Structures are given as C-alpha cells and as structure tokens.
C-alpha cells in the first residue's frame, strides 16, 4: 500500500489525489473515473469528485491503494 502525506494540509480532494498519485492523466480523467464509481474510499464506492480525503482514509483505484497520513 502506498502512502500519501498531507504535509500539513487538512485534506486533499479526491480528484486531486488521483492526479497526484499518477493514477489519472488529468483532472477531467480523474473526475470521469470517480463518476463511474471506480474509486473506493474506505471500501465504499465514492462518486463525489471533490470529496475531502483526510488522514486515516484509504483510497483504492484499479486494485492499488493509498493510505492518507498527516
């Protein structure tokens, strides 16, 4: 499992996290896969593109997971 560090920020938006992890080529591509229900947050399908991902959450896409830490 990969780790994403918030570096002092309170959260990261889900679409931005997908871009920062290199899981999507653009914000539009990230929003599309989220809208299709292909992204899970803590084992639940998440369709809110700008969902605030805080420390302790686990995001999964294409069988790859990342844990968000402070």
Secondary structure, DSSP 8 states (H G I E B T S, - for coil): -EEEE-TT-S-EEHHHHHHHTTSSSSHHHHHHHHHTT-EEETTEE---TT-EE-TT-EEEETTEEEEEE-
